[in-house]
Amino acid sequence: MNEIIQRLYVTGYQSYELGIFNEKDPRIKVIKNILRRELIALIENGLEWVIISGNLGTEIWTGQLVNELKHEYPEIKLAIIFPFESFGSKWKEPNQLLLSELVQTADFVDAVSHQPYQQPGQFKNHVNFLLQHTDATLVVYDSEYPGKSKFFLEDVSKYQEKNPYELLAITMDDLENFSDFEDSV
């Protein structure tokens, strides 16, 4: 890391992309533990804000984790920046509840577009906003296992051509190695 990362966007696989349909799935613990390790290192190096968009999977788990980390690191703050108003309102009730719980505990909540979903341009504006208002992204993603984050990563790559921006990744190998390590402890 060259510069101190103060504002970090965290994203990655959505739960369905990993075949996770239950919050008690043991793989969530592995993902959260490796995210915890990465976030603690960044917090101890000056990280102030973790930003998520509220997507199910990596982002929700990150938000839950940040709330847990606030006990040890009260200086860390959670922001949820939705792409548009009423994001998640059409999800199944248990998923809406997960998001609602995070919204209630977040330090900052807003939407880039203050209109409900109308057109794909709202997602592009959201990505542009995130890139311009964060120092780096931490993504749980592996190019060998493509998912929706692929499109975001293409935008990051274009942004990096003209702007200093750090991309940190947790790959499937990282998750497997961390899981193997945990099993042996």
VOMIMAR-805137 format. One record per atom (N, C-alpha, C): residue in three letters; x, y, z. Coordinates in steps of 0.02 Angstrom, whole numbers, plus 50000, padded with zeros to 5 digits. Each point is the difference from the previous one (the first is absolute). Example, Ala and Ser with C-alpha at 12.3 -4.5 7.8 and 13.67 -1.06 7.14 Angstrom:
! residues 2
ALA506604971650390 ALA499555005950000 ALA500455006050000 SER499825005349964 SER500425005950003 SER499615005550037 
END
This chain:
! residues 185
MET500414994150000 MET499595005950000 MET500435006250000 ASN499875004449953 ASN500405006049995 ASN499745005550046 GLU499375001449996 GLU499695005450038 GLU499554996950054 ILE499835004050048 ILE499514997750051 ILE499324999949967 ILE499664994550008 ILE499324999349974 ILE499535002150056 GLN499655005549990 GLN499535002550050 GLN499284997949985 ARG499844999649935 ARG499324998349979 ARG500034994049953 LEU499714994550022 LEU500054993749963 LEU499314997549981 TYR499924998549936 TYR499394996849976 TYR500124992550001 VAL499544996250029 VAL500074992750002 VAL499414997049962 THR500174995449954 THR499494996749960 THR500254993149982 GLY499624996449963 GLY500204993349979 GLY499394995849983 TYR500104993650006 TYR499474995449981 TYR499365001250041 GLN499444999449964 GLN499364999950035 GLN499884992950024 SER499604999350051 SER499914993450031 SER499784994749951 TYR499555001749954 TYR499764994949952 TYR500554997849953 GLU500495004449986 GLU500554998249955 GLU500454994750032 LEU499994999750067 LEU500394995150036 LEU499584993950020 GLY499365000149981 GLY499564994550020 GLY499835000150074 ILE500035005950030 ILE499845000850071 ILE499305003050005 PHE499564996150030 PHE499305002250005 PHE499765000050073 ASN500464999450047 ASN499824999650070 ASN500555003650040 GLU499805004550044 GLU500495003850038 GLU500404995750049 LYS499824993750008 LYS500384995550044 LYS500514995849961 ASP500065001249935 ASP500484996349959 ASP500715001150028 PRO500384994650013 PRO500675000750030 PRO500495003949956 ARG499875000449935 ARG500465003849956 ARG499985007550016 ILE499455002350028 ILE499955007150018 ILE500525001650054 LYS500094995550047 LYS500495001150053 LYS500715000649971 VAL500174995849952 VAL500655000349968 VAL500095006849965 ILE499505002049962 ILE500035006449964 ILE500075005850050 LYS499604999950053 LYS500035005350050 LYS500685000250035 ASN500284994150014 ASN500644999850035 ASN500565002949958 ILE500014998549936 ILE500535002949958 ILE499875007549989 LEU499375002049994 LEU499845007149995 LEU500225003550065 ARG499874996950057 ARG500205002950065 ARG500755001350001 ARG500394995049979 ARG500735000750000 ARG500215005949956 GLU499715000549940 GLU500185005449954 GLU499795006850028 LEU499405000450026 LEU499755006450026 LEU500395002350061 ILE500174995450045 ILE500395002050059 ILE500675002949979 ALA500334996849953 ALA500655002649976 ALA499915007149972 LEU499465001149963 LEU499885006649971 LEU499815005150054 ILE499594997950048 ILE499805004650055 ILE500625002150039 GLU500434995250014 GLU500615001550038 GLU500485004349960 ASN499875000649935 ASN500415004349957 ASN499645006549981 GLY499445001550033 GLY499675006449989 GLY499334999949966 LEU499724994249984 LEU499344999749969 LEU499485003050046 GLU499575004449972 GLU499485003350039 GLU499304997849980 TRP499894999149935 TRP499334998449975 TRP500014993649958 VAL499524995650012 VAL499864994449956 VAL499345001549967 ILE499994999749934 ILE499405001749961 ILE499764993749964 ILE499354998850004 ILE499694994649963 ILE499395002849963 SER499744996149953 SER499405002049963 SER499384996550026 GLY500094995050044 GLY499434996550028 GLY499814993649964 ASN500414997849952 ASN499854993749965 ASN500044994150048 LEU499594995049987 LEU500024993850039 LEU500674996649989 GLY500234996550050 GLY500644996449994 GLY500565004050030 THR500545000749964 THR500615003150025 THR499875006750034 GLU499575004249970 GLU499905006750027 GLU499614999850066 ILE499484996150004 ILE499624999450063 ILE500464997150054 TRP500374994749983 TRP500454997050050 TRP500535005050023 THR500245004149954 THR500495005250019 THR499695005050048 GLY499385002149985 GLY499675004750045 GLY499914997050070 GLN499794993850004 GLN499934996650064 GLN500674999850037 LEU500524998549962 LEU500674999550028 LEU500255006850027 VAL499885005349962 VAL500205006750023 VAL499665001650066 ASN499364998250006 ASN499655001250063 ASN500324996250057 GLU500234993949987 GLU500354996150052 GLU500675003350017 LEU500355002349949 LEU500675002950010 LEU499975006750039 LYS499425003349999 LYS499945006450036 LYS500124999250075 HIS499914994050027 HIS500134998950071 HIS500755000750015 GLU500424997349955 GLU500725000450008 GLU500295006549971 TYR499685002349946 TYR500255005849963 TYR499435005149992 PRO499855003750054 PRO499435004649996 PRO500075005549948 GLU500605000949974 GLU500115005349950 GLU499754998049931 ILE499884993649987 ILE499784997949934 ILE499265001649989 LYS499845002249940 LYS499315001949985 LYS499774996249938 LEU499344998749999 LEU499694996549944 LEU499535004849962 ALA500105000349935 ALA499565003949956 ALA499674995249951 ILE499365000949989 ILE499644996349949 ILE499775005149948 ILE500264999249940 ILE499835004549945 ILE499634995949947 PHE499355000649999 PHE499594996349952 PHE500045003149931 PRO499914996049947 PRO499995002949933 PRO499385004349988 PHE499444998350033 PHE499375003649991 PHE499574999050062 GLU499485004250007 GLU499534999550056 GLU499634993449997 SER499804997650057 SER499614993850007 SER500384993849978 PHE500675000450000 PHE500414994249982 PHE499844994250048 GLY499884994149972 GLY499864994150040 GLY499274999250020 SER499585004749980 SER499304999750022 SER499614994249970 LYS500264997149947 LYS499654994349968 LYS500304993350020 TRP500485000150046 TRP500304993850024 TRP499514996250044 LYS500154993650011 LYS499614996050047 LYS500095003050070 GLU499484999050042 GLU499995003250065 GLU500624998850043 PRO500264993850004 PRO500604999050042 PRO500605004149976 ASN500075000849934 ASN500545004049973 ASN499895007450012 GLN499385002349995 GLN499855006950016 GLN500165001550073 LEU499884995150044 LEU500145000950071 LEU500765000750012 LEU500404995949966 LEU500735000650006 LEU500235007049981 LEU499745002649944 LEU500195006649977 LEU499745005450049 SER499404999350023 SER499705004850046 SER500415000550065 GLU500224994350025 GLU500404999950061 GLU500655003849990 LEU500304999249941 LEU500625003649986 LEU499885007549993 VAL499465001849966 VAL499845007149991 VAL499925003450068 GLN499704996550047 GLN499895002950067 GLN500655001050039 THR500514996149984 THR500635000550038 THR500555003849963 ALA499885001649936 ALA500515003449960 ALA500105007250025 ASP500605002649989 ASP500155006850020 ASP499775005149948 PHE499914997649938 PHE499785004449947 PHE499634995749948 VAL499415002449978 VAL499614996549949 VAL499735005149951 ASP500104998649936 ASP499725004449948 ASP499964996149935 ALA499725003049950 ALA499974997049934 ALA500275005049949 VAL500354997649950 VAL500275004449948 VAL499435003149961 SER499514995949981 SER499405002549967 SER499445000150051 HIS499675005650006 HIS499455000650048 HIS499334998449968 GLN500034995949948 GLN499414997449967 GLN500014992450006 PRO499424996749997 PRO500014992749996 PRO500334997849934 TYR500134993549994 TYR500334997749939 TYR499615002149938 GLN500355003049952 GLN499695002049937 GLN500384997449939 GLN500674999950005 GLN500394998049941 GLN500714998250022 PRO500354996049957 PRO500674997650017 PRO500515005550014 GLY499885005949974 GLY500475005650011 GLY500085001550074 GLN499504998350041 GLN500065001150072 GLN500574995850029 PHE500104994049974 PHE500554995850024 PHE500685003049980 LYS500045002549939 LYS500625003149975 LYS500175006150042 ASN499505004150015 ASN500125005950042 ASN500234998050070 HIS499714994650025 HIS500184997350066 HIS500744997950000 VAL500204996349950 VAL500704997849995 VAL500475006049997 ASN499835004949958 ASN500425006049994 ASN500065003650067 PHE499445000550035 PHE500015003250066 PHE500474996350047 LEU499934993450003 LEU500414996050046 LEU500755000749984 LEU500174999849936 LEU500705000649981 LEU500285006950018 GLN499605005149992 GLN500235006850014 GLN500045001650075 HIS499634996150040 HIS499965001650072 HIS500314994750045 THR500394995549971 THR500374995250040 THR500724999849977 ASP500444997450042 ASP500714999549984 ASP500174993249971 ALA499584995150013 ALA500154993249979 ALA499374995750004 THR500044994249968 THR499474995050005 THR500314993550023 LEU499664996750045 LEU500174993150020 LEU499454995749971 VAL500194995449957 VAL499504995949965 VAL500134992650014 VAL499474996450017 VAL500034992750005 VAL499804997449931 TYR500514998149961 TYR499864998349931 TYR500604996349970 ASP499844995549955 ASP500524996249965 ASP499804999649927 SER500445002249955 SER499835000149929 SER499864993149972 GLU500234994850034 GLU499854993249977 GLU499274998050015 TYR499685003850044 TYR499304998850019 TYR499615006549990 PRO499865001849937 PRO499705006549987 PRO499325000950034 GLY499875006150017 GLY499365001950030 GLY499855007249981 LYS499495002950031 LYS499805006849983 LYS500545005250012 SER500454998650047 SER500535004950016 SER500475001149941 LYS499994995549951 LYS500435000649942 LYS499905006949967 PHE499395002249995 PHE499855006449968 PHE500285005950041 PHE499934999650065 PHE500285005250044 PHE500765000249992 LEU500314994249997 LEU500734999749994 LEU500245002949934 GLU499614999249947 GLU500175003249936 GLU499995007650008 ASP499515002650037 ASP499975007250012 ASP500595002450042 VAL500194995950050 VAL500585001850042 VAL500635000449956 SER500084995249956 SER500594999849956 SER500035006349957 LYS499445002149972 LYS499995006149959 LYS500165006150044 TYR499725000250059 TYR500115005650046 TYR500745000550019 GLN500314994150011 GLN500714999950020 GLN500465002649946 GLU499785000049937 GLU500425002649946 GLU500155007450009 LYS499555003650032 LYS500085007350007 LYS500035002350073 ASN499894995550047 ASN499965002050070 ASN500374995050044 PRO500325002550054 PRO500304995350048 PRO499434996750039 TYR499964993549996 TYR499464996450034 TYR500244992950013 GLU499924997850061 GLU500264993450019 GLU499444994849997 LEU500174994249974 LEU499534994449997 LEU500314994250039 LEU499664998050053 LEU500214994450041 LEU499524994349988 ALA500254993949994 ALA499564994449984 ALA500104994250047 ILE499454996750016 ILE499994993650035 ILE499744995049949 THR500424995249982 THR499834995249948 THR499744993550030 MET499784995649957 MET499784993350024 MET500584996450033 ASP500605000649972 ASP500594996950031 ASP500105002750071 ASP499935006650008 ASP500075002950067 ASP499494997050048 LEU499384999349977 LEU499474997350043 LEU500154992750017 GLU500214996249950 GLU500164992950013 GLU500604999350046 ASN500525003949989 ASN500604999750043 ASN499835002050071 PHE499595005250008 PHE499805002350066 PHE499584994650034 SER499554996949962 SER499584994650027 SER500424994250022 ASP500504998049958 ASP500454994550018 ASP500395001750063 PHE500235006450005 PHE500375002250058 PHE499574999550063 GLU499375002449995 GLU499554999850057 GLU499864992850022 ASP499934995549951 ASP499854993050017 ASP500584996850037 SER500625002349987 SER500584996950031 SER500165002950068 VAL499695005750018 VAL500145003350064 VAL499614996750055 
END
